[in-house]
Amino acid sequence: MIHIKRLQEDGADVLALIGEIDASSSIELDLAIAKSVGEGFKKILIDCSSLEYISSAGLGVFMSYIEEFKDKHIAMVLFGMNEKVANTFEILGLNELLTIGKDKVQAKKLINEL
Amino acid sequence: MRTKAIIRLLFMVGVITWLALVFTDISIVLSTKSNIKSDIPSWLPNVLLNLFILALYYYYRLKLERDDILNFVDLLWRVFATGLVATVISLAIKLIENLLGSTKLTGYVVFIDLVYLINLGLMIGFLIMAFTAWKRLILYQKSKWLLRLWNFFEWGLLFTLIYNSFDVPFIEPLFISLLVLFVIIGLILSGNMKWVAYLNFRQKWTSLLLLLLTIFYLLYGLFTLNFLIESLKLQTELFTNYKVHIFVISLIIFVTLYSIFSFLVILFNLPTTSVFEQKLEEVVNFQRISQSIQTEQSEESVYNILLETSVSTVFADAAWLEIKSSNSSKLFNYKITDKEAYDIIAHLNSQNVKGVLDQGSDKTRNLSKHLSSLKGSRFRSILAFPIYVKGENIGTLALVKELAEGFNKEMTKIVSTFANQAGISIENFRLMEEALQNERYKEELKIAKTVQKSLLPEMLEQDQDFDIAAFSESADEVGGDYYDTLRINEKQVSLIIADVSGKGTTAAFHMSQMKGIFHSLAQYCIEPDEFMKRANQALIYCLERGSFISATFFIVNTETKKVHYSRAGHCPVLYYHSKDDTSEYFRDKGIALGMVRNKSYGSFIQSYEFNYKPGDIMLLYTDGITEAKNERGEEFGYERLAGILLELKSLLPKQIQEQLIGKLYEFSGSTNINDDYTTMIIKFK
């Protein structure tokens, strides 16, 4: 089960993921990101501080946007991951493809540099 | 068979008693005429008449009881037929009398008495038949109270037979009061006309005719009897006069009253018959819609039944059903062309009618007034209803009539009920479809599971330099865990462990691709990083958006005692160093296959190597193991896994694997796994 909260800060769309992302709830994540892109946001921040678990399907969602974001010059930064979630990203090597910040402040700094 | 015999016997008794009555009565009349004192007691004719009545009474009663299934019209028909026979016989006698002319015989008292007795017998037969039939009608849908009253009436009447049987002196007040009592009870009973409501229009007309003729026969019979009595009275006083017979008089009054009442009630019920019939049809139609789900094969059939039933119930001239799917709409029409329907829809849209046709409102509405401005359409009234499935508006039912102001509130209510019921039927239908789909999906999973199992190697590559064991168990939802071995040459063996993202048939499909890639690339003795690059290149075209495969590929060289490997996003290798009795995870860099879909993938992947020593153990696994959860939601985790390996280090790979899986089940607390458990263990010698 996942709950996604959206709010806008300094021109960036902040998606806060609350709960767990598995195969079925990954669809919601996909829809949320697609909506944000559809609304024309160029900066997307993913708040993972309340994300307890993410399965490979959830990671697949982030992965699937990498090229599209590159083409459309959309910057996405994830931040606030707990150790377990961060480990999942690291094992798959997604940390090398995505920009991951420690907290919101750092994430905002990173997104402006991209 | 016994009742049949009894019925015949009763008839015989009736005939015999009647003949005896004729004989005794005539002899009494004769003797009085001749001023001779008769030997026959004067009470005998009365007793015989009563016996005759009793015999007929039970005769008709048993006869009608046997025909349990008679409907109301059949019953009336029987009464009518009896009356007809009686009247025809009576008329025939009259005809003979007329043919004989005014001879001496016709004026002879014995002849008149005979004719009178024949007529009386026929009349009583007719009356009792009618009485028995009316009983059936009155007691249709009886109440306890009604039954009691009827029994009192019937037994009372039979009791008067006893009273009349004896030569009790005629007491007028008693006679009058008894008669009044029976007439009153007869009147009360005559109020029971429930059966009339169940006749349809045609049956009512038939009943009216039959009743009219029955009344006519009654009047004719009474008139004939009266006439005969008058002529008899002129000559003698001592004949069996029915007019002092309470039973016969009460019967005549009751039968006539009920006949007239029934006639009038049916007559006044005629105009409302169609309403009753319509209500009945509604119920039947309603049932049809409810049952359609069990018998019909498709949603389309439900739609067609809805159209048909609603049209026939409200007497509409045509109807259509517009079913909306995600972005298109489909029209089911009934006695109306597509063009006509679309014309009306377009017209109402252009009039900016916010009704149900545009599905912007959920209210059932009579849109007739908007139709009047549409030129060239034959329809003048329209009624539209929304159809809901699971609270979602899936379409609109529109009924049209050529008549202006053709729909009333009542009709609106009925069809709205129909539409609701149809919604439920469709919903049930969809649920059933879903269940079937689920069943199919499960079947598919079973196939996928078999495929997945068959993709895993039956035998692992053996070598003198190491022992190897592998295990894979998948959950109900098939995952895509894969492991394999391939001997490159005498000194080199390649190993792979991989995990395909996603589940089900697609996962099994990607797994088979991975197997193909492994078997074609591994045999060329290429470096592990090169293997990953090529594998990635090959998979770009196979994996859909968001899918990827994590894998670790090894080449074990038994000559140099080195292992070359490359990790593409797969769980880090757990390695046990026998030299210093420690274990560690090889957290090397490398991203999963399919994540970067261009040549730059090469920059994310690297080859690593290490030397192995005897006793070293390499434990490969998929995330199903480290992410296995216990009842408290805790994960099995890396530390626990490493701890177990240290514990089991001295065992052979097969034993390690068995113990590890045993501990895993123990940890998760059930044999129902929710992910795939896959492990491959290599112990060097």
Boltz contact constraints between the chains, C-beta under 6 A:
constraints:
  - contact:
      token1: [A, 56]
      token2: [B, 501]
      max_distance: 6.0
  - contact:
      token1: [A, 60]
      token2: [B, 501]
      max_distance: 6.0
  - contact:
      token1: [A, 60]
      token2: [B, 546]
      max_distance: 6.0
  - contact:
      token1: [A, 61]
      token2: [B, 546]
      max_distance: 6.0
  - contact:
      token1: [A, 63]
      token2: [B, 595]
      max_distance: 6.0
  - contact:
      token1: [A, 64]
      token2: [B, 545]
      max_distance: 6.0
  - contact:
      token1: [A, 64]
      token2: [B, 546]
      max_distance: 6.0
  - contact:
      token1: [A, 92]
      token2: [B, 569]
      max_distance: 6.0
  - contact:
      token1: [A, 92]
      token2: [B, 592]
      max_distance: 6.0
  - contact:
      token1: [A, 93]
      token2: [B, 569]
      max_distance: 6.0
  - contact:
      token1: [A, 93]
      token2: [B, 590]
      max_distance: 6.0
  - contact:
      token1: [A, 93]
      token2: [B, 591]
      max_distance: 6.0
  - contact:
      token1: [A, 96]
      token2: [B, 591]
      max_distance: 6.0
  - contact:
      token1: [A, 96]
      token2: [B, 604]
      max_distance: 6.0
